[in-house]
Amino acid sequence: MNAPVLRTELPGPKARAIITRDADVTSPSLIKEYPLVVARGEGTVIEDVDGNQFLDFMSGIAVTLTGHCHAEVLSRIHAQSKQLLHICGTDFYYDTYTELCRRLAALGPGDDPWRVYLGNSGAEAVEGAIKLARYHTGRSDIIAFHGAFHGRTYGAMSLTASKAKQRAGFGPMLPGIHHLPYGDCSNCAYNLIFPSCDVHCVESWRDGIFRRRVAPTEVAAVIVEPIQGEGGHCVPPPDFFVRLRRLCDDYGILLIADEIQSGMGRTGTFFALEHSGVVPDIITLAKGLGSGLPISALMAKEYIMTWPPGSHGSTFGGNPVSCAAALATLDLIQSGLMANAKVIGTYLRKSLDDLAARYDGIREIRGRGLMIAMEFTQPGEAARFEQACFQRGLLVLGCGQNAVRLAPPLIVTRHDVDVAADIMEHVLAS
Ligand SMILES: Cc1ncc(COP(=O)(O)O)c(C=O)c1O
């Protein structure tokens, strides 16, 4: 399939009919970024029900890492689904579960051995991380960051501080959660006071939160996205994580890296935190892990994952078919897609930097690998840009305060980037 190919007005007649029927019965909490009604996907292209073809630079929110319906992923799903659909990995054994845990454990950073628990969604992995951190340390509190998005279940929502409407009306939240400024240097809360940054946001904790609000001995964990996804693809300086690690070590606090959006090779390394050289104690993965099938992983150093049988589990977690998709995804990431994310990520970054140099309305281009954002100057501009791209056959997504995120599948080519850049340029020019 090629993209963009636009055959009707958007949304087309078949899409409009489905949208009308949908409005009667689905939960009004759903967002629906733009009126895209999907019929099928192939590689970097999505076709809607009216035969319009779109270039996909959002991957179903950073999920379809290997592109839509990659032949190798389909073949492994097909083979597994003919053998076994379900038996429950919490209570019984099957090889794909064991094999996926072995593969992920081997990827765990640092010298300590890792163990892996498989779940169904990102939020579920985050819930597991909260439970494990509390269980292992015997402490209650967790520190998270402004701009963070960790999911919609109660624990994960309590850690989330991205948009107030995601929490509004649902309180009280989990107690003992503290939110602190993220290392988002272009919106630094301290810049005016400390023009020469010494990662003051982290260093101020000792004298700030730990002296005034909570004793560090009450804190089980700090949970951090190595690059905030929904928060705006913000990349903190590497020193942010080095200092965070040191602070955690000083007080016996666990460091949880939420790699649900940033992991799986998207930034050019398997885990985005690798760019800083920092080794976390717990890692959460989901989204791209199954190339579109629901699966998540909670990884922890072996000496931390000591919870006893029966303390945590799930009926569907690590479903055999999702495990097969994840094993195929890992093979593809390790045999070239991660390297492609680095190369094409650099190319995409350059194209966007060129646009930013020519159009005043772009405030900043930031990100790493194939996790890039374009921040606008004028309020509301990102939302207008997102809609205009859709109308021209390019799928992007909003993020942060006033930015759009570009997170194409890792199979993306230079040609795809040229097409996307061309569309973006037309949108900016108009
Ligand atoms: C960093 C991060 N953590 C957790 C989640 C929650 O994942 P899920 O929607 O699969 O529950 C998301 C989802 O966007 C995410 O980006």
The ligand as an SDF file (V2000), in Angstrom:
LIG
                    3D

 16 16  0  0  0  0  0  0  0  0999 V2000
    4.9120    5.6910   29.8990 C   0  0  0  0  0  0  0  0  0  0  0  0
    3.5820    5.0060   29.9800 C   0  0  0  0  0  0  0  0  0  0  0  0
    3.3060    4.2460   31.0470 N   0  0  0  0  0  0  0  0  0  0  0  0
    2.1230    3.6040   31.1680 C   0  0  0  0  0  0  0  0  0  0  0  0
    1.1530    3.7080   30.1960 C   0  0  0  0  0  0  0  0  0  0  0  0
   -0.1520    2.9650   30.3440 C   0  0  0  0  0  0  0  0  0  0  0  0
   -0.2090    1.9250   29.4250 O   0  0  0  0  0  0  0  0  0  0  0  0
   -1.6240    1.2560   29.0380 P   0  0  0  0  0  0  0  0  0  0  0  0
   -2.4070    2.2600   28.2970 O   0  0  0  0  0  0  0  0  0  0  0  0
   -1.2420    0.0560   28.2190 O   0  0  0  0  0  0  0  0  0  0  0  0
   -2.2650    0.8630   30.3260 O   0  0  0  0  0  0  0  0  0  0  0  0
    1.3940    4.4890   29.0690 C   0  0  0  0  0  0  0  0  0  0  0  0
    0.3660    4.6430   28.0180 C   0  0  0  0  0  0  0  0  0  0  0  0
    0.3660    5.5440   27.2250 O   0  0  0  0  0  0  0  0  0  0  0  0
    2.6360    5.1590   28.9590 C   0  0  0  0  0  0  0  0  0  0  0  0
    2.9210    5.9290   27.9010 O   0  0  0  0  0  0  0  0  0  0  0  0
  1  2  1  0
  2  3  1  0
  2 15  2  0
  3  4  2  0
  4  5  1  0
  5  6  1  0
  5 12  2  0
  6  7  1  0
  7  8  1  0
  8  9  2  0
  8 10  1  0
  8 11  1  0
 12 13  1  0
 12 15  1  0
 13 14  2  0
 15 16  1  0
M  END
$$$$
